[in-house]
Amino acid sequence: MTFTACSEGHAPIEDRIHAAEAAIDSGNYSSGQEICKTLVADSSSMTVTQLCRVGVICATLADRDIDREANMVLASRILGLATAQNADSVREFVSSLPYEQQAPVATALTIPANPGDRPTTFPDEELGDILSDSLHFHNHTH
């Protein structure tokens, strides 16, 4: 199967994901945020792993208080797309993350699709329960 990951005027998706991850890792959150915006626009052509990686970027930005609510909603939507494609792969991906990244990702996985249905805060002491619940949340195959 031949697949091109380019979209109009952008670098390939994989290159942009790597650049956003590198920006976040180096503390350059504004650059990571800008790259992330272009990635979200191309989410329909991403693999499950790429969606997960972008979800982690958005959740990490939210965890660093960078446009917290908007990034957490984006993380939720992106991870929701990945879960719809392959919930088992998402669970495996999340469980392979370093612990400090698992908590914000688990929070994103628990946000309902309707923003009005989600709580305004997620208490830190509940994150451990949220993580274990979210990893088993989408365990239904049809």
C-alpha positions as CSV (number, residue, x, y, z in Angstrom):
1,M,0.0,0.0,0.0
2,T,1.5,3.3,-1.1
3,F,0.8,6.2,1.2
4,T,1.9,9.8,1.1
5,A,1.8,11.7,4.3
6,C,2.2,15.1,2.8
7,S,-0.5,17.7,2.7
8,E,-0.4,21.0,0.8
9,G,2.7,22.9,1.6
10,H,3.5,21.0,4.8
11,A,6.4,18.7,5.7
12,P,5.4,15.0,6.0
13,I,3.3,14.2,9.0
14,E,6.0,12.0,10.6
15,D,8.6,14.9,10.3
16,R,6.2,17.4,11.9
17,I,5.3,15.0,14.8
18,H,9.0,14.5,15.4
19,A,9.6,18.3,15.3
20,A,6.8,18.9,17.7
21,E,8.0,16.2,20.1
22,A,11.5,17.7,20.0
23,A,10.2,21.2,20.7
24,I,8.2,20.0,23.7
25,D,11.2,18.0,25.0
26,S,13.4,21.1,24.8
27,G,10.8,23.3,26.5
28,N,9.9,25.3,23.3
29,Y,6.1,25.0,23.9
30,S,5.1,27.7,21.6
31,S,6.8,26.1,18.6
32,G,5.3,22.7,19.7
33,Q,1.9,24.3,19.8
34,E,2.2,25.8,16.3
35,I,3.3,22.5,14.8
36,C,0.6,20.7,16.7
37,K,-2.1,22.9,15.1
38,T,-0.9,21.8,11.6
39,L,-1.0,18.2,12.7
40,V,-4.5,18.3,14.0
41,A,-5.7,19.6,10.6
42,D,-4.2,16.5,9.1
43,S,-5.5,14.0,11.6
44,S,-7.7,12.1,9.1
45,S,-4.6,10.8,7.3
46,M,-2.6,9.7,10.4
47,T,-2.0,6.2,11.6
48,V,-3.1,5.1,15.1
49,T,0.5,5.5,16.4
50,Q,0.7,9.0,14.9
51,L,-2.6,10.0,16.4
52,C,-1.4,8.8,19.8
53,R,1.8,10.7,19.5
54,V,-0.1,13.9,18.6
55,G,-2.5,13.3,21.5
56,V,0.4,13.0,23.8
57,I,1.8,16.3,22.5
58,C,-1.5,18.1,23.1
59,A,-1.9,16.5,26.5
60,T,1.6,17.5,27.5
61,L,1.0,21.1,26.4
62,A,-2.2,21.1,28.5
63,D,-0.3,19.6,31.4
64,R,2.3,22.5,31.1
65,D,-0.6,25.0,31.3
66,I,-0.2,26.0,27.7
67,D,-3.8,26.8,26.5
68,R,-4.8,24.1,29.0
69,E,-8.4,23.5,28.1
70,A,-8.1,23.8,24.4
71,N,-5.1,21.4,24.2
72,M,-6.8,18.9,26.5
73,V,-9.9,18.9,24.3
74,L,-7.7,18.5,21.2
75,A,-5.9,15.6,23.0
76,S,-9.2,14.0,23.8
77,R,-10.4,14.3,20.2
78,I,-7.2,13.0,18.6
79,L,-7.0,10.1,21.1
80,G,-10.7,9.4,20.4
81,L,-9.9,9.1,16.7
82,A,-7.1,6.7,17.5
83,T,-9.3,4.6,19.9
84,A,-12.0,4.4,17.2
85,Q,-9.4,2.9,14.8
86,N,-7.8,0.5,17.3
87,A,-8.5,0.7,21.1
88,D,-6.0,-2.1,21.9
89,S,-3.2,-0.2,20.2
90,V,-4.0,3.0,22.1
91,R,-3.9,1.1,25.4
92,E,-0.6,-0.4,24.5
93,F,0.8,3.0,23.4
94,V,-0.4,4.7,26.6
95,S,1.0,1.9,28.8
96,S,4.4,2.3,27.1
97,L,4.6,6.0,28.0
98,P,6.8,7.4,30.8
99,Y,4.6,7.8,33.9
100,E,4.7,11.6,33.8
101,Q,3.0,11.5,30.4
102,Q,0.5,8.8,31.3
103,A,-1.5,11.0,33.7
104,P,-2.4,13.8,31.3
105,V,-3.1,11.3,28.5
106,A,-5.4,9.3,30.8
107,T,-7.2,12.6,31.6
108,A,-7.7,13.3,27.9
109,L,-9.0,9.8,27.4
110,T,-11.7,10.3,30.1
111,I,-13.1,13.6,28.6
112,P,-16.5,13.0,27.0
113,A,-17.0,14.1,23.4
114,N,-19.5,16.8,24.6
115,P,-17.5,19.5,26.4
116,G,-20.5,20.3,28.6
117,D,-20.4,16.8,30.1
118,R,-16.9,17.0,31.5
119,P,-15.9,18.2,34.9
120,T,-14.0,21.5,35.1
121,T,-11.2,20.0,37.1
122,F,-9.6,16.6,37.5
123,P,-8.2,16.2,41.1
124,D,-4.6,15.0,41.1
125,E,-5.3,12.2,43.7
126,E,-7.8,10.6,41.3
127,L,-5.4,10.4,38.3
128,G,-4.1,7.0,39.3
129,D,-7.7,5.6,39.2
130,I,-8.4,7.5,36.0
131,L,-5.4,5.9,34.3
132,S,-6.3,2.4,35.2
133,D,-10.0,3.0,34.3
134,S,-9.2,4.6,31.0
135,L,-6.9,1.7,30.0
136,H,-9.9,-0.6,30.4
137,F,-12.6,1.8,29.2
138,H,-12.6,0.9,25.5
139,N,-12.2,-2.8,25.8
140,H,-15.2,-3.8,23.7
141,T,-14.8,-5.4,20.3
142,H,-17.7,-6.0,17.9
